[in-house]
Amino acid sequence: MVEIEAIQSDRPAQAYLLVGEGATDAARRLVRRIICADGGPGCAKLDRGAHPDVRWVSRAKRLIGIDQIRALQEDAVYPPSEGSRKVYVISDAEDLSLEAANSLLRILEDPPPYLVFVLLARSLDLLPTIISRCQVVRLMPQTHAAIREGLLARGFTPEEIDYLLAATKGLPQLLERLPHDGFRPLEERARLRAQLEGLEDQGIVKLLAKAGNPLESREAALELVRRIPQRGSWEILSLAAALSKLDREVLGELLHEAVFWLHDLLVVSLSSEGRPGVELFNLDEEEALREAGRRQEPSRLMGLISLLERARAELEGNANLPLLLEAALLRMKGAQS
């Protein structure tokens, strides 16, 4: 397995394929090695996402389309504006449409000498001809112990780390999006919860739409999930209509957070019946979960979890969002009332 830090920045391969958890963070480290290994002014531009020689491509909708790859082809003929390299990073490379994949293959077959591709993927579910033209870097999943060690190295206290792991579920792609300078997680949690208490449901939806980090997303989502059982049917329909205007990726994160919450309610409701316990995802909410879990019926929670998982899958298709959300929210209200 090739380590990112072992790649020679002055002689990079023409294309890398980073496979596994933490690919986005690994790609940032690799791009930094290639673009600004000398620590020059290009690093500041890179940190701001404004470097003219680095382009990130991700799904516009369900797939990465051929128009996105054609735009790279048109840009590739121009040499770097600064330094000696240009880097194109393609996230979710397994989500390239067939036309886009074939178009990308043509660039990979004969790229300009100054151009480096970095493809990110969860698995090797790509065209074999694309894989064969890349240097494959397999990323090993981090254990919770390794994640804790990394967070300790960033200066977080054990209590802050407990909260961060609860809020992000230890997912590398969420931990990568945490703020850096001057960020204190517990202070941010207190600020967010005070803000959320003063917002109507529609205000929380707006906060979800513009959330800038995983803590904002998680706290806003949980606040909505906790409010749903107390809402009337008309309020639920109004909320569903507002949520249906959000980006599907944001909706997917909201439903995912709801599934984690319901899982924890199921765990504490089963524990109250004397069954073996399972570790909670939302450990920082254990007291609230145990209070609410005593009133839950496990079979209804299991049915609701299955419904929300199906709803998340349907977000990837052409589902009618208002109807999908109305059904999901009304079931959430009924199952927890």
N, C-alpha and C positions, 0 to 999 in steps of 0.2 A: 504494500500500500504506500502510495506517495503522500508525504506530509506536505501541507501547504508551505510551511517554513523552509522546506528543503528545495523548493522550486527556485531555480536561479533566475532572478529578475532580469538579468541582462541577456538571457537566452531562453525565453519562455517558449513553450510549444505553441503551435498555431491554434490549437483548440483543446480545452479541458472540459471534462464532464464530471461534475461533482454530484455524487449520489449518496443520499441518506439524510439523516437529521442534521440540522445546523448548516445546511448548504448555503443559506443566505449570508450568514456570518463568515463562513469559510470563503465565500466569493468576495466579500468586502476585504478580507485580509489578503487574498490573492491579487485583487485589483490594486490594492495599496502597494504591494511588492512590485508590481509591474509599472505602475504609473508614477509613484513618488517615493521610490526606495531611498532617495537621497534626502528626504525630509524637506524639500523645497516648497515654494509657494503653491505648487499644484496640490499639495496635501490639504490645504485649507479649502480650496475649491472642491476637492473630492468630498470632504466632510460636509460641505453645504449641498452636495448633490448638484454642483454647477460646473463640473469639469467638462470642457468642450470635447475631450477625446474619450469620454466614457458614456455609453448609452445602456440603459436597462430596459428590457422588453418583458412585459408580462401579459397575461390574458386580457384582452379587451372585453370579452364576454366569456363564453364557455371554453373557447379555444383561442390559441394564437393564430391569427389569420395570415393569409398570404400577403395582404397589403402591408402588414407590419414588417415582414421579412423583405419585401420589395423596397421598403423605405431604407432598410439597412444596406441593401445592394446599391442603391443610389448614393448613399452616404459613403460607402466603402471606397469609392474611387478617389476620394479626397484624402490627402495625407494628413497626419496629425497636426493640430494647431499648435500644440506645445509638446515638447519632448519627442521621443522616437516611436511611441506606440499609441494605437487606438485599441480600446477594449469594448466589445459588445457582450453584455451579460443577458442571457435568456432564462428567465425564471420558468418553472413548471414546463420544462422542455418536452415532457411526455404529452403535454396538451397542445402540441403543434398540430394543426390540421394537416391532412395528407399533402395538400398543395403547398402549404408553408414548409413542411418538412423537406419536400423535394426541392423547393426553391433554396432552402438553407443548404442543402447538400451541394448544390452547384457552387455556392460561395466557398464551402469547406474544401471542395476539390481543388480550387485554385485561388486561394486568398492572397491579397496583397501582402508583402513581407512584413509590413508594419502592423498588421491586424491580428488581434488575439480574440478568440471566442471563449466565453465561459458559460457552459450550459449547466443548469441546475435541475435535478430530477429526484423524485422520491424512489424510483426504481429504474431498472434498465429496460423499461418498456418503450423503446425508441426504435427507429429503423436501424437494423444492423449496420447499414452502410454509414450512418451518422456516427454510431458508436466506434466503428473502425477508424474513423478519422480524428478521434479525440483521445487524449490521454485521460484515462479514467482514474478518478480519485474517489475511493470509497470512504465515506465518513462513518466512523463508529458512533453509535448512540451513546450519549453521556449518561452515566448513572446519577442518581440523586446526590450521592456523596460527592461526585465530581462537580456537579452543579453548585452544591453548597460551598465547596472549596473555592470555586470561581467567584461566587458572590462575596464570600469572606474577603477574597483578595481585592475586591472592589471597595471594601470598607464598610459593608453592611453589617449590622449587628445580627446575632442569632434570631432575635424577635422580628427584625425586618425581613430576614431570609424566610422565616416561617410564613410571613404574610405574602411575600413575593411568590413562593412556591404554591401557596393556596390560590392566589389570584391568577397565576399563569398556568397552573397545573404542571409546572415544571417543563412546559413545552419550549424547546429552544427557539422556535420561530417567534414566540411571544417575548421570551426573555431578551431576545436580540433587539426588541423595539423599546426597551425601557429607556427613559431619559438618563443622562449622564451627569453633567455638571451640577453639583449642589442638590441632587435628588435624594430626599429622605422619604422612604415609602410610607411610614406610619403617619408622618405629617401630611403627605399627599392624600392618604386615605381619609384622615379627619377632615381635610378641606373639601374633598369630593362629597363625603356623606353630608356635611353641613349644607353644601350647595344643593344636593339632590333633595333634601328634606323640604326646601323652599320652592321646588318646581312642581308644576302640574305634569300630568302624564305626557302631554304634547311637548313640554319643555325637555323632558327626559329623552324623548324621541329625537329632538333636535341635537341634544348633547351626544347621543349615540352616533348620529350622522357625521359629526365633526370630531369625534374622539381622536386624540392625537397619540394615545399610548394604551397599552393593554389594561392598565388600572382604571382609566376612565371608562373603557368599554365594559369591563367586568362589573364595576360598581353601578353603572347606569343600567346594565342588563339585569343585575340582581335586584335592584330597586323595583324595576318593572315587574319582574317575576313575583316578587313578594306582594306587590299591590294587586295583582290580578284576582286572587280569591275574594277581595273586598269590593271589586267593581261590579256594577250592574251590567246587564246584557247590552244596553245601549252604549254604555261607556266602553265595553269590550269591542263593539263594532266600530266605534270611533277610533279606538286605539289601533285596531287592525288596519283601518283605512290609512292612518298616518304611517304605520310601519311599512305598508306595502309600497310606499314611495322611496324607501331606503334602498341603497345598493344591495344586491343579492348577497354579496360577501358579508356585509354587515349583518344582514338578517341571519345568515348561516351561523355567524358568531353568537348572535343572540340566542338562537335555538340551541346551539351547543352548550352555552352557559345554563340554559334552562334544563337541559338533560343532566348536566353535572349536579345541579341543585336537586332535581327530582331523584337522582341516584342516591344522593346523601339522605334525602327524606326517607327513601325506601330502606336504606341501611339502618337508620335509627328506629324506624317503625318495626323492622324485623328484630332488632336488638331488644326492643321493649317486650317482645314475645319470648325472650329467652334464647334466641338463636345466636349463633356466633357472629361477632361483629366484623366489619370490614373497614379498612381505613377510609376516612372521609376525604373527598377532594377539597371541600371548603372548611378546612380545620379551623380557620379563624372565625367561622360562624357556628361552631359546634353547639353552643348554648342555645342559639335561636333555632337551630335545626332540631335539637332534642325537644324543645318546647313544641314546635310545630309538628314533629314526627309522631307525637303521641296521639294526634287526632287523625292520622292518615290510615287508609286501608291499603295494604300492600298490593293487592291484586289490581286496584284502580291505578296505582302509581306505575306498575309494570306495563299496563296497557297504554298509559299516557306516554311513557318513555318510548315505547315502540312507535306510537303515532308521531312523536316529534322527530324521531330518527328518520321515519319515512318522509316527513315534511322537509327535512334538510336535504334528503336525496332529490326530492321533487324540485327544489330550488334550482338544480342544475338543468332542469328541462324547461318546458314552456308552460308551467303551471300558472293558473289564475291566482295571482298573489293575494288579492283581497279575500277570496274564498278560502284559500289555503290557510291564511292567518286567522280568519274568523273561526274556522273549525278548530284549529290548534288552540287558540286562546280560550274559546268557550269550553273546550275539554279541560284545559288547565284550571279554569275557574271551577268547573263541576267536580273535578277529581280532588281538589284541595279545600273545598268549602265545607 
